[in-house]
Amino acid sequence: MTLAGDLRHRGASGPKVSRRRFEADLVAGKYPPGRPPPGGVLTDTDAEVARLALEMVEAGLRAGSLAISRETVPACRACGHLTGTGDHPCRACGSTGTRARTGLHLVAEPAYGRPALDRPDIHADRHRQPDHLRRTVGDADRRLLLSRTRDHGIDLGPLGLDGLVLDPRAGLHATVLAAARRYRTDTAVMTVTENAARHIAAHGRPFREHEGTRLRYALHGRLPYGPSAGLKPLYEAYRATPGAKDGFHEWFLPLFSLRVKSATRPEQLPALFKYYMRARLARPAAVDAAVLESVRRSVRAGRTGWITDRRTLATVMAARATGRCRGAEAG
């Protein structure tokens, strides 16, 4: 749970609901009504995530990569929220007064000479590794505070850190690994923008691997939100059904963002819709199993070139329509 979510919860109008219910409603609102994601929804409000997070913290404490130590940190004089360094108002209450607060905290110990984000942490083939991102994130050569003064989140009370929760940037990684454990897979891939990866990578470093399960980042570009007036004439020209339009916005565009890491602009949408519809109209009657297996190998290796190959994309669409792509609906 993020602080931004806490503030939205406080400012929400209408009948008050619990913070956990509020978070669940936010997640549900990202999906069409009556069409939850096939894999379900998991957040750091779930008990299995909290259990795994504490399990990982305890493993880190034993290994020496994490520590519980007495730290002096700046806190808001009015509400006690940790404000961090810098001259800015408290993000929780807006107050400008701070004081030094000393107490026990969970910290990540430095790993000198090691990058906070390395090549094995990125789900991409060797030709598309974002070396500039790894350089920006830098090395893991500083101690990081992993506990926060928050009302909501993964409670660190069982570790003797009463009133503190796990930093949500770390909790996010524990959530993904909990999903991997649920489905008994040894690799979990989290889709993030480069900016998000830059923000969470250092805090997530101690939480990217546990008991043989590894988390990797799949970088994607930003997509335009909301309706695009430029697409309406194309909807009519192609006689696009509601299913075709939903498939473009809910399936193809997110897929395309994995191929093109830069932002997709609204003026690009008409050309992308034409490409999508031409592939859709070219779906083969019989799915070529060899093509489908090649796509699966590409996905496992982090290769995305097949997305912009129309014949291959048409085969994947046909497989989705016949249910041969597990957990997907027809595009």
C-alpha positions in Angstrom: 0.0 0.0 0.0 1.4 3.4 -1.0 1.2 6.6 0.9 -0.6 8.1 -2.2 -3.3 5.4 -1.6 -3.5 6.4 2.0 -4.1 10.0 1.1 -6.7 9.1 -1.5 -8.5 7.0 1.1 -8.5 9.9 3.6 -9.9 12.3 1.0 -12.5 10.0 -0.5 -16.1 11.2 -0.4 -19.0 9.0 0.3 -19.4 6.1 2.9 -16.1 5.2 4.5 -14.7 1.8 3.8 -11.6 0.1 5.3 -8.2 0.9 3.8 -8.0 -2.7 2.6 -11.4 -2.6 0.9 -10.5 0.7 -0.6 -7.3 -0.7 -2.1 -9.1 -3.8 -3.4 -11.7 -1.5 -5.1 -8.9 0.5 -6.7 -7.4 -2.7 -8.1 -10.7 -4.0 -9.3 -11.4 -0.7 -11.0 -8.5 -1.3 -13.4 -10.3 -4.2 -15.1 -13.6 -4.3 -17.0 -16.7 -5.1 -14.9 -17.2 -8.8 -14.5 -13.8 -9.6 -16.1 -11.2 -10.0 -13.4 -7.7 -11.0 -14.4 -7.4 -14.8 -15.1 -4.6 -15.2 -12.5 -6.6 -13.3 -9.8 -5.5 -10.3 -7.7 -2.9 -10.3 -5.0 -1.7 -7.2 -3.0 0.4 -6.6 0.1 -2.9 -6.6 2.1 -3.1 -10.4 1.7 -1.9 -12.6 4.5 0.1 -14.9 2.3 2.1 -11.9 1.1 2.8 -10.7 4.7 3.9 -14.2 5.7 6.3 -14.4 2.8 7.7 -10.9 3.3 8.5 -11.7 7.0 10.0 -15.0 6.0 12.3 -13.2 3.5 13.2 -10.5 6.1 14.2 -13.2 8.6 16.3 -15.0 5.9 18.0 -11.6 5.2 18.7 -11.0 8.8 20.3 -14.5 9.1 22.4 -13.9 6.0 23.5 -10.4 7.1 22.1 -8.6 4.1 19.4 -7.0 6.3 19.8 -5.7 9.9 17.7 -4.2 12.6 19.6 -1.2 14.0 19.0 2.0 15.9 18.7 4.9 13.4 18.1 8.6 13.7 15.8 9.8 11.0 13.9 13.0 10.3 10.2 12.8 11.1 7.3 15.2 10.9 6.8 17.1 14.2 3.1 17.1 13.7 2.2 13.5 12.7 5.4 11.5 13.2 5.6 10.4 9.5 9.2 9.8 8.3 9.9 12.8 6.0 13.2 11.8 4.5 15.9 14.3 3.7 15.4 17.5 1.9 13.4 20.7 2.6 9.8 19.8 1.7 6.4 19.6 3.5 5.4 16.3 5.1 3.7 14.2 2.4 1.3 12.8 4.9 -0.1 15.9 6.6 1.6 18.9 4.9 3.3 20.2 8.0 6.8 21.8 7.5 8.2 21.1 11.0 10.6 18.2 11.5 12.5 16.6 14.4 15.1 13.9 14.7 13.6 10.6 15.8 15.7 7.7 17.0 14.5 4.2 17.1 14.9 0.7 15.8 14.5 0.2 12.0 15.0 -2.4 9.4 17.8 -1.6 7.0 19.4 -3.2 4.0 23.2 -3.4 4.4 25.3 -2.1 1.5 26.7 -4.6 -1.1 29.9 -2.8 -2.1 30.9 -3.3 -5.7 27.6 -4.8 -6.7 25.0 -3.0 -8.9 21.5 -2.4 -7.5 20.2 -3.6 -10.8 22.1 -6.1 -12.9 21.6 -7.8 -16.3 20.0 -11.0 -14.8 17.4 -8.8 -13.1 16.0 -7.7 -16.5 13.8 -10.0 -18.6 15.2 -9.1 -22.0 17.5 -10.7 -24.5 21.1 -9.5 -24.5 20.6 -7.2 -27.5 17.9 -5.2 -25.7 19.4 -4.8 -22.2 18.8 -1.2 -20.9 22.4 -0.5 -19.8 21.6 3.2 -19.3 19.0 2.2 -16.7 21.5 0.1 -14.8 23.9 3.0 -14.8 21.2 5.3 -13.5 20.2 3.1 -10.7 23.8 2.8 -9.6 25.5 0.5 -7.1 24.2 -1.0 -3.9 26.8 0.7 -1.8 24.6 2.6 0.7 22.4 1.5 3.6 18.7 1.7 2.8 15.9 2.2 5.3 13.2 -0.4 4.7 10.8 0.4 7.5 8.3 3.2 7.4 5.9 4.9 9.9 2.6 4.1 8.3 -0.9 3.0 9.4 -1.1 0.4 6.5 1.2 -2.1 4.9 3.1 -5.2 5.9 3.4 -5.0 9.7 6.9 -5.4 11.1 5.6 -5.8 14.6 6.5 -9.5 14.7 10.1 -8.5 14.4 9.9 -6.1 17.3 9.4 -3.0 15.2 6.1 -1.9 16.5 4.3 0.8 14.6 6.5 0.3 11.5 5.6 -1.4 8.2 7.8 -2.6 5.3 8.6 0.0 2.7 6.0 -0.6 -0.1 8.8 -0.6 -2.7 10.0 -3.8 -1.0 6.5 -5.1 -0.3 5.8 -4.9 -4.0 8.5 -7.5 -4.7 7.3 -9.8 -2.0 3.8 -9.6 -3.5 5.1 -10.8 -6.9 7.1 -13.6 -5.3 4.0 -14.7 -3.4 2.1 -15.0 -6.7 5.0 -17.0 -8.1 4.8 -19.3 -5.0 1.1 -19.7 -5.5 1.6 -20.9 -9.0 4.7 -22.9 -8.3 6.9 -21.2 -10.8 10.6 -20.5 -10.4 10.6 -17.2 -12.3 8.2 -14.3 -11.8 8.3 -11.4 -14.3 7.1 -8.0 -13.1 6.1 -5.4 -15.8 7.3 -1.9 -15.0 8.2 1.3 -16.8 11.9 2.3 -16.7 11.0 5.1 -14.3 9.3 2.8 -11.9 12.2 0.3 -12.1 14.6 3.2 -11.3 12.4 4.0 -8.2 12.0 0.5 -6.8 15.1 -1.4 -7.8 17.4 -0.6 -4.9 14.8 -1.2 -2.2 13.7 -4.4 -4.0 17.2 -5.9 -4.2 16.9 -8.0 -1.0 13.5 -9.2 -2.1 14.1 -10.4 -5.7 15.1 -14.0 -4.9 13.9 -16.5 -2.3 14.1 -20.3 -2.1 14.9 -20.8 -5.7 12.3 -18.3 -7.1 13.6 -15.3 -8.9 11.9 -12.0 -9.8 12.8 -10.2 -13.0 11.7 -6.9 -14.5 10.1 -6.7 -17.9 10.3 -3.0 -19.0 7.4 -1.5 -21.0 6.6 1.9 -22.4 3.8 4.3 -21.5 0.4 4.1 -23.2 -2.1 6.9 -23.8 -5.3 6.6 -21.7 -8.8 7.4 -22.6 -10.7 7.3 -25.9 -9.0 8.5 -29.1 -11.1 10.4 -31.6 -8.7 9.4 -34.4 -9.7 5.8 -34.1 -13.5 6.2 -34.7 -13.3 6.4 -38.5 -11.1 3.2 -38.4 -13.6 1.4 -36.2 -16.2 2.1 -38.9 -13.9 1.3 -41.9 -12.9 -2.1 -40.4 -16.4 -2.7 -39.0 -14.6 -3.4 -35.7 -16.7 -5.4 -33.2 -16.7 -4.6 -29.5 -14.4 -7.7 -29.1 -12.0 -6.4 -31.6 -11.8 -2.9 -30.0 -11.4 -4.4 -26.5 -8.7 -6.7 -27.9 -6.8 -3.8 -29.3 -6.9 -1.7 -26.1 -6.7 -4.4 -23.5 -4.4 -6.9 -25.1 -2.5 -5.6 -28.1 -1.5 -2.2 -26.8 0.0 -3.5 -23.5 1.8 -6.2 -25.6 3.1 -3.5 -27.9 4.4 -1.5 -25.0 6.7 -4.4 -24.1 8.3 -4.1 -27.6 8.6 -0.3 -27.7 9.9 1.0 -24.4 9.3 4.7 -25.3 5.9 6.3 -24.8 3.3 5.5 -27.4 1.7 8.8 -28.5 -2.1 9.2 -29.4 -1.2 10.0 -33.0 0.4 6.6 -33.4 -2.8 4.7 -32.5 -4.4 4.7 -36.0 -1.4 3.0 -37.6 -1.2 0.5 -34.7 -4.9 -0.2 -35.0 -4.5 -0.9 -38.8 -1.6 -3.3 -38.1 -3.7 -5.0 -35.4 -6.8 -5.4 -37.6 -4.8 -6.7 -40.5 -3.3 -9.3 -38.3 -6.7 -10.2 -36.9 -8.2 -10.6 -40.3 -5.3 -12.8 -41.3 -5.8 -15.3 -38.5 -5.2 -18.8 -39.8 -7.9 -21.4 -39.6 -5.4 -23.9 -38.2 -2.8 -22.9 -35.6 0.7 -23.8 -36.5 2.1 -25.4 -33.3 5.7 -24.7 -34.3 5.0 -21.0 -34.6 3.3 -21.0 -31.2 6.2 -22.9 -29.6 8.6 -20.4 -31.1 6.6 -17.6 -29.5 6.6 -19.3 -26.1 10.4 -19.6 -26.3 10.7 -16.0 -27.2 8.5 -15.0 -24.2 10.6 -17.1 -21.9 13.8 -15.5 -23.2 12.4 -11.9 -23.1 12.4 -11.5 -26.9 9.6 -9.3 -28.3 10.3 -9.2 -32.1 7.3 -11.5 -32.8 4.9 -8.8 -31.7 5.7 -6.7 -34.8 5.7 -9.7 -37.1 2.1 -9.8 -38.5 1.9 -13.4 -39.5 3.2 -14.5 -36.1 0.8 -12.2 -34.3 -2.1 -13.5 -36.4 -1.2 -17.1 -35.3 -1.1 -16.0 -31.6 -4.5 -14.4 -32.1 -5.9 -17.6 -33.5 -4.5 -19.6 -30.6 -6.1 -17.2 -28.2 -9.5 -17.6 -29.9 -9.3 -21.4 -29.6 -8.0 -21.3 -26.0 -4.6 -22.6 -26.8 -3.0 -19.5 -25.1 -3.8 -20.3 -21.4 -5.6 -17.7 -19.4 -6.3 -15.4 -22.4 -9.5 -14.3 -24.1 -9.9 -13.9 -27.9 -8.5 -10.6 -29.2 
